[in-house]
Amino acid sequence: MVKWAEHQKSLQRVHRIKELPHRKHSLRRFKRFRQEYKNTSIVFDDPLFKEQWYLLNTGQTGSPPENDINVFPVWESGITGKGVRISVLDDGIDPGCEEVADNYDSMSSEDFSYIHRKFIPVAENSHGTYCAAIAAGVANNGICGVGVAYDAKIGGVRILDGPVTDVQEAIALVHALDYVDIYTASWGPNDDGKTTAGPGKLAKLAFEKGVTEGRGGRGSIYAWAAGNGGRHLDNCNMDGYASSPYTLTIGALTADGRSAYYSEPCAAVIASTYVGGSHTPLNARNFKRERRKIKVVVPEGRGRCRQTFQGTSAAAPMAAGAIALALQANPRLGWRDVQHILVRTSRVPDSGESGWKVNAAGHHFHLKAGFGVLDAEAMVKAARGWKNVGQLIKWTSQKVTDKKILLPHNSASIPLLVQKSTMKPNHCIDLLESVVATVGIADVPYGDIELFLVSPSGTRSQILTRRPHDNTSHQLAHWDFLTLHFWGEDPEGWWTLVVSNHADRRVGVLESFSLTLRGTKLRYS
């Protein structure tokens, strides 16, 4: 008996620079890139390794030497990603590219694109190859640079070439599920500051299948780019992929440790990596100077290299490479263990940037940088002695439907009580991981709305920033806003949703509010 059927609509993904033909009203997904020696016992013959400041900072960019992801001590200990398998969900990987060839893994590669054709390595179709080289580029081949996990195996699922349906996307998210350890994706809805979109029903089920059945039940790991809509004042909580509780959303930092202007803010960002670029938006005066700055090294094929790749497209595979190192150190880590390790070991950059806060559990957090810049050595050290976290507990509150009028230039709040006595016996959440606020708002442009969630401990998380380009007023019905800012807190007590309406004249209505809590019962060590 058929329980559910749905006509598959195009979720077309197109290149961010040269758009492909698409249907007038089709949804689209965009690749997230922008066109714009310490003393060691390890020696690489890759000519551009000396320019990979984010791996080994010797002052190439004028930034402090500590501004790298601290991966060299891990390599020196013999951890290089060996035995770990990564799959890049993108526009495919050129298996003949010198920086990928020796690590290329056909078992985790497949073509699910709308147009089945031979892979042609051209600039417009090299995004996946760039990401693969960042995560697991071959070392000591005399070409370009090295990958973070340069002994890991890397494959590519090709989906970003023409329109893609929910079915195709779901299949890609669980391709070779019993084989792949880490999936990395650097794409999503348009980062234009006015698009609200996320995975369809089947893709959501695929994420759930991945974290429950992947890696022999330990859960597949999905490293996701936060998005490059910062210059359009976008927010990645309006991107249902980046704001999924099953993805590890990664932001981008400049060489001096400040958030990159293009990297999107949102409470779903768990960590960030050094990628390069500017903290302030570019203009005609500083654009050329910015283009000359050293960013991330990637291969162009046939021995050619490029040093100007950046964006959160580079941040996500860099994080995937670091996670691969942690998995080699401890293959027993579950997908949530990796999240806990990132929360615990990510460090606050010494950049002086404002916006850092501390929650009631003592964790620093930032809307763009998450819990901080990831530290590969700290991750591996934590992984080696890690005790797996307890069973995941999920609890959803009753929906609050007491409507609140949202007057122009005013705020309204709505409380919600969480009591452990209402949870199932032996399934009380003592320590939070993620919190999802499901909110329904009507009659006011969403770009004029700010949302804050306040925990019983007093921690205040901004779950939606203003998006001035968003004039829609029909997309936010029952949208899920994810926040990680309450990590480690006790959920019991009164929660408060605060809604600020910045519209000049429009009066809105807060129609509904509910919470979904995820966490553990027992403390972890």
GICORHU-V292360 format. One record per residue. N is the residue number from 1. RES is the residue in one letter. OMEGA is omega in whole degrees, 0 to 359 (none if undefined). BURIAL is 1 if it has 9 or more other C-alpha atoms within 8 Angstrom, else 0. Layout:
((N | RES | OMEGA | BURIAL) (N | RES | OMEGA | BURIAL))
This chain:
((1 | M | 179 | 0) (2 | V | 181 | 0) (3 | K | 183 | 0) (4 | W | 177 | 0) (5 | A | 180 | 0) (6 | E | 175 | 0) (7 | H | 184 | 0) (8 | Q | 178 | 0) (9 | K | 182 | 0) (10 | S | 171 | 1) (11 | L | 192 | 1) (12 | Q | 174 | 1) (13 | R | 180 | 1) (14 | V | 179 | 1) (15 | H | 185 | 1) (16 | R | 182 | 1) (17 | I | 180 | 0) (18 | K | 184 | 0) (19 | E | 176 | 0) (20 | L | 178 | 0) (21 | P | 179 | 0) (22 | H | 178 | 0) (23 | R | 188 | 0) (24 | K | 186 | 0) (25 | H | 183 | 0) (26 | S | 171 | 1) (27 | L | 183 | 1) (28 | R | 174 | 1) (29 | R | 189 | 1) (30 | F | 176 | 1) (31 | K | 190 | 1) (32 | R | 170 | 1) (33 | F | 180 | 1) (34 | R | 177 | 0) (35 | Q | 161 | 0) (36 | E | none | 0) (37 | Y | 166 | 0) (38 | K | 176 | 0) (39 | N | 184 | 0) (40 | T | 178 | 0) (41 | S | 181 | 0) (42 | I | 179 | 0) (43 | V | 178 | 0) (44 | F | 176 | 0) (45 | D | 179 | 1) (46 | D | 192 | 1) (47 | P | 182 | 1) (48 | L | 177 | 1) (49 | F | 181 | 1) (50 | K | 178 | 0) (51 | E | 181 | 0) (52 | Q | 184 | 1) (53 | W | 181 | 1) (54 | Y | 175 | 1) (55 | L | 180 | 1) (56 | L | 185 | 1) (57 | N | 176 | 1) (58 | T | 180 | 1) (59 | G | 182 | 1) (60 | Q | 184 | 0) (61 | T | 184 | 0) (62 | G | 180 | 0) (63 | S | 180 | 1) (64 | P | 181 | 1) (65 | P | 180 | 1) (66 | E | 182 | 0) (67 | N | 169 | 1) (68 | D | 184 | 1) (69 | I | 172 | 1) (70 | N | 183 | 1) (71 | V | 185 | 1) (72 | F | 177 | 1) (73 | P | 178 | 0) (74 | V | 178 | 1) (75 | W | 182 | 1) (76 | E | 178 | 1) (77 | S | 178 | 0) (78 | G | 179 | 0) (79 | I | 183 | 1) (80 | T | 180 | 1) (81 | G | 183 | 1) (82 | K | 178 | 1) (83 | G | 180 | 0) (84 | V | 183 | 1) (85 | R | 181 | 1) (86 | I | 175 | 1) (87 | S | 180 | 1) (88 | V | 178 | 1) (89 | L | 190 | 1) (90 | D | 181 | 1) (91 | D | 179 | 1) (92 | G | 177 | 1) (93 | I | 175 | 1) (94 | D | 183 | 1) (95 | P | 179 | 0) (96 | G | 179 | 0) (97 | C | 186 | 1) (98 | E | 182 | 1) (99 | E | 183 | 1) (100 | V | 194 | 1) (101 | A | 185 | 1) (102 | D | 179 | 0) (103 | N | 185 | 1) (104 | Y | 184 | 1) (105 | D | 181 | 1) (106 | S | 181 | 0) (107 | M | 182 | 0) (108 | S | 182 | 1) (109 | S | 178 | 1) (110 | E | 178 | 0) (111 | D | 176 | 1) (112 | F | 183 | 1) (113 | S | 181 | 1) (114 | Y | 182 | 1) (115 | I | 179 | 0) (116 | H | 179 | 0) (117 | R | 180 | 0) (118 | K | 180 | 0) (119 | F | 178 | 0) (120 | I | 183 | 0) (121 | P | 175 | 0) (122 | V | 185 | 0) (123 | A | 182 | 0) (124 | E | 183 | 0) (125 | N | 183 | 1) (126 | S | 183 | 1) (127 | H | 179 | 1) (128 | G | 178 | 1) (129 | T | 176 | 1) (130 | Y | 182 | 1) (131 | C | 179 | 1) (132 | A | 181 | 1) (133 | A | 178 | 1) (134 | I | 183 | 1) (135 | A | 190 | 1) (136 | A | 177 | 1) (137 | G | 183 | 1) (138 | V | 178 | 1) (139 | A | 175 | 1) (140 | N | 173 | 1) (141 | N | 176 | 1) (142 | G | 183 | 0) (143 | I | 175 | 1) (144 | C | 183 | 1) (145 | G | 181 | 1) (146 | V | 176 | 1) (147 | G | 180 | 1) (148 | V | 177 | 1) (149 | A | 193 | 1) (150 | Y | 174 | 1) (151 | D | 177 | 1) (152 | A | 174 | 1) (153 | K | 184 | 1) (154 | I | 177 | 1) (155 | G | 182 | 1) (156 | G | 173 | 1) (157 | V | 185 | 1) (158 | R | 177 | 1) (159 | I | 185 | 1) (160 | L | 176 | 1) (161 | D | 185 | 1) (162 | G | 183 | 1) (163 | P | 181 | 1) (164 | V | 179 | 1) (165 | T | 177 | 1) (166 | D | 179 | 1) (167 | V | 181 | 1) (168 | Q | 180 | 1) (169 | E | 180 | 1) (170 | A | 179 | 1) (171 | I | 180 | 1) (172 | A | 184 | 1) (173 | L | 180 | 1) (174 | V | 179 | 1) (175 | H | 180 | 0) (176 | A | 186 | 0) (177 | L | 181 | 1) (178 | D | 186 | 0) (179 | Y | 184 | 0) (180 | V | 176 | 1) (181 | D | 187 | 1) (182 | I | 170 | 1) (183 | Y | 176 | 1) (184 | T | 183 | 1) (185 | A | 181 | 1) (186 | S | 179 | 1) (187 | W | 180 | 1) (188 | G | 178 | 1) (189 | P | 180 | 1) (190 | N | 181 | 1) (191 | D | 186 | 1) (192 | D | 178 | 1) (193 | G | 180 | 1) (194 | K | 180 | 1) (195 | T | 174 | 1) (196 | T | 183 | 1) (197 | A | 179 | 0) (198 | G | 181 | 1) (199 | P | 175 | 1) (200 | G | 184 | 0) (201 | K | 183 | 0) (202 | L | 178 | 1) (203 | A | 176 | 1) (204 | K | 178 | 1) (205 | L | 179 | 1) (206 | A | 176 | 1) (207 | F | 180 | 1) (208 | E | 178 | 1) (209 | K | 181 | 1) (210 | G | 184 | 1) (211 | V | 179 | 1) (212 | T | 185 | 1) (213 | E | 182 | 1) (214 | G | 178 | 1) (215 | R | 176 | 1) (216 | G | 180 | 0) (217 | G | 179 | 0) (218 | R | 176 | 1) (219 | G | 174 | 1) (220 | S | 181 | 1) (221 | I | 182 | 1) (222 | Y | 176 | 1) (223 | A | 189 | 1) (224 | W | 178 | 1) (225 | A | 183 | 1) (226 | A | 182 | 1) (227 | G | 185 | 1) (228 | N | 183 | 1) (229 | G | 181 | 1) (230 | G | 181 | 1) (231 | R | 175 | 1) (232 | H | 181 | 1) (233 | L | 177 | 1) (234 | D | 179 | 1) (235 | N | 187 | 1) (236 | C | 172 | 1) (237 | N | 173 | 1) (238 | M | 175 | 1) (239 | D | 186 | 1) (240 | G | 175 | 1) (241 | Y | 180 | 1) (242 | A | 183 | 1) (243 | S | 174 | 1) (244 | S | 176 | 1) (245 | P | 183 | 0) (246 | Y | 179 | 1) (247 | T | 174 | 1) (248 | L | 187 | 1) (249 | T | 189 | 1) (250 | I | 177 | 1) (251 | G | 184 | 1) (252 | A | 177 | 1) (253 | L | 175 | 1) (254 | T | 181 | 1) (255 | A | 180 | 1) (256 | D | 173 | 1) (257 | G | 175 | 1) (258 | R | 180 | 1) (259 | S | 177 | 1) (260 | A | 185 | 1) (261 | Y | 183 | 1) (262 | Y | 185 | 1) (263 | S | 186 | 1) (264 | E | 174 | 1) (265 | P | 166 | 1) (266 | C | 184 | 1) (267 | A | 179 | 1) (268 | A | 181 | 1) (269 | V | 182 | 1) (270 | I | 181 | 1) (271 | A | 181 | 1) (272 | S | 177 | 1) (273 | T | 175 | 1) (274 | Y | 181 | 1) (275 | V | 180 | 1) (276 | G | 183 | 1) (277 | G | 187 | 1) (278 | S | 175 | 1) (279 | H | 180 | 1) (280 | T | 182 | 0) (281 | P | 181 | 0) (282 | L | 170 | 1) (283 | N | 184 | 0) (284 | A | 184 | 0) (285 | R | 185 | 0) (286 | N | 184 | 0) (287 | F | 182 | 1) (288 | K | 178 | 0) (289 | R | 179 | 0) (290 | E | 181 | 1) (291 | R | 183 | 0) (292 | R | 181 | 0) (293 | K | 177 | 1) (294 | I | 180 | 1) (295 | K | 183 | 1) (296 | V | 182 | 1) (297 | V | 176 | 1) (298 | V | 181 | 1) (299 | P | 175 | 1) (300 | E | 181 | 1) (301 | G | 180 | 1) (302 | R | 176 | 0) (303 | G | 181 | 1) (304 | R | 182 | 1) (305 | C | 179 | 1) (306 | R | 183 | 1) (307 | Q | 187 | 1) (308 | T | 179 | 1) (309 | F | 177 | 1) (310 | Q | 183 | 1) (311 | G | 177 | 1) (312 | T | 172 | 1) (313 | S | 178 | 1) (314 | A | 184 | 1) (315 | A | 183 | 1) (316 | A | 179 | 1) (317 | P | 175 | 1) (318 | M | 176 | 1) (319 | A | 179 | 1) (320 | A | 177 | 1) (321 | G | 179 | 1) (322 | A | 178 | 1) (323 | I | 177 | 1) (324 | A | 178 | 1) (325 | L | 179 | 1) (326 | A | 180 | 1) (327 | L | 175 | 1) (328 | Q | 180 | 1) (329 | A | 180 | 1) (330 | N | 182 | 1) (331 | P | 182 | 0) (332 | R | 181 | 0) (333 | L | 173 | 1) (334 | G | 182 | 1) (335 | W | 177 | 1) (336 | R | 175 | 0) (337 | D | 179 | 1) (338 | V | 177 | 1) (339 | Q | 180 | 1) (340 | H | 180 | 0) (341 | I | 178 | 1) (342 | L | 180 | 1) (343 | V | 184 | 1) (344 | R | 191 | 0) (345 | T | 180 | 1) (346 | S | 187 | 1) (347 | R | 178 | 1) (348 | V | 180 | 0) (349 | P | 180 | 1) (350 | D | 185 | 0) (351 | S | 181 | 0) (352 | G | 180 | 0) (353 | E | 179 | 0) (354 | S | 176 | 0) (355 | G | 179 | 0) (356 | W | 178 | 0) (357 | K | 178 | 0) (358 | V | 180 | 1) (359 | N | 185 | 1) (360 | A | 177 | 1) (361 | A | 177 | 1) (362 | G | 180 | 0) (363 | H | 173 | 1) (364 | H | 177 | 1) (365 | F | 184 | 1) (366 | H | 184 | 1) (367 | L | 181 | 1) (368 | K | 186 | 1) (369 | A | 182 | 1) (370 | G | 179 | 1) (371 | F | 176 | 1) (372 | G | 178 | 1) (373 | V | 183 | 1) (374 | L | 183 | 1) (375 | D | 186 | 1) (376 | A | 181 | 1) (377 | E | 179 | 1) (378 | A | 178 | 0) (379 | M | 183 | 1) (380 | V | 178 | 1) (381 | K | 178 | 0) (382 | A | 182 | 1) (383 | A | 185 | 1) (384 | R | 182 | 1) (385 | G | 188 | 0) (386 | W | 171 | 0) (387 | K | 185 | 0) (388 | N | 180 | 0) (389 | V | 181 | 0) (390 | G | 181 | 1) (391 | Q | 177 | 0) (392 | L | 177 | 0) (393 | I | 179 | 1) (394 | K | 180 | 0) (395 | W | 180 | 0) (396 | T | 182 | 0) (397 | S | 168 | 0) (398 | Q | 180 | 0) (399 | K | 175 | 0) (400 | V | 185 | 0) (401 | T | 175 | 0) (402 | D | 186 | 0) (403 | K | 178 | 0) (404 | K | 176 | 1) (405 | I | 180 | 1) (406 | L | 181 | 1) (407 | L | 179 | 1) (408 | P | 178 | 1) (409 | H | 177 | 1) (410 | N | 179 | 1) (411 | S | 175 | 1) (412 | A | 180 | 1) (413 | S | 179 | 0) (414 | I | 183 | 0) (415 | P | 176 | 0) (416 | L | 183 | 1) (417 | L | 174 | 0) (418 | V | 179 | 1) (419 | Q | 181 | 0) (420 | K | 179 | 0) (421 | S | 179 | 0) (422 | T | 178 | 0) (423 | M | 181 | 1) (424 | K | 177 | 0) (425 | P | 181 | 0) (426 | N | 177 | 0) (427 | H | 176 | 0) (428 | C | 178 | 1) (429 | I | 177 | 1) (430 | D | 183 | 1) (431 | L | 182 | 1) (432 | L | 167 | 1) (433 | E | 178 | 1) (434 | S | 176 | 1) (435 | V | 176 | 1) (436 | V | 174 | 1) (437 | A | 178 | 1) (438 | T | 191 | 1) (439 | V | 174 | 1) (440 | G | 180 | 1) (441 | I | 181 | 1) (442 | A | 168 | 1) (443 | D | 178 | 1) (444 | V | 178 | 1) (445 | P | 185 | 1) (446 | Y | 177 | 1) (447 | G | 180 | 1) (448 | D | 185 | 1) (449 | I | 167 | 1) (450 | E | 179 | 1) (451 | L | 176 | 1) (452 | F | 175 | 1) (453 | L | 182 | 1) (454 | V | 182 | 1) (455 | S | 176 | 1) (456 | P | 180 | 1) (457 | S | 178 | 0) (458 | G | 177 | 0) (459 | T | 184 | 1) (460 | R | 182 | 0) (461 | S | 176 | 1) (462 | Q | 185 | 1) (463 | I | 172 | 1) (464 | L | 174 | 1) (465 | T | 178 | 1) (466 | R | 177 | 1) (467 | R | 188 | 1) (468 | P | 181 | 1) (469 | H | 185 | 1) (470 | D | 180 | 1) (471 | N | 182 | 1) (472 | T | 178 | 1) (473 | S | 181 | 1) (474 | H | 187 | 0) (475 | Q | 192 | 0) (476 | L | 179 | 1) (477 | A | 176 | 1) (478 | H | 177 | 1) (479 | W | 180 | 1) (480 | D | 177 | 0) (481 | F | 182 | 1) (482 | L | 171 | 1) (483 | T | 175 | 1) (484 | L | 190 | 1) (485 | H | 179 | 1) (486 | F | 184 | 1) (487 | W | 177 | 1) (488 | G | 180 | 1) (489 | E | 174 | 1) (490 | D | 186 | 1) (491 | P | 189 | 1) (492 | E | 178 | 1) (493 | G | 183 | 1) (494 | W | 172 | 1) (495 | W | 181 | 1) (496 | T | 171 | 1) (497 | L | 179 | 1) (498 | V | 181 | 1) (499 | V | 178 | 1) (500 | S | 179 | 1) (501 | N | 181 | 1) (502 | H | 179 | 1) (503 | A | 180 | 1) (504 | D | 185 | 0) (505 | R | 188 | 0) (506 | R | 175 | 1) (507 | V | 180 | 1) (508 | G | 179 | 1) (509 | V | 170 | 1) (510 | L | 190 | 1) (511 | E | 184 | 1) (512 | S | 182 | 1) (513 | F | 174 | 1) (514 | S | 181 | 1) (515 | L | 169 | 1) (516 | T | 182 | 1) (517 | L | 172 | 1) (518 | R | 180 | 1) (519 | G | 184 | 1) (520 | T | 178 | 1) (521 | K | 186 | 1) (522 | L | 177 | 0) (523 | R | 178 | 0) (524 | Y | 183 | 0) (525 | S | none | 0))
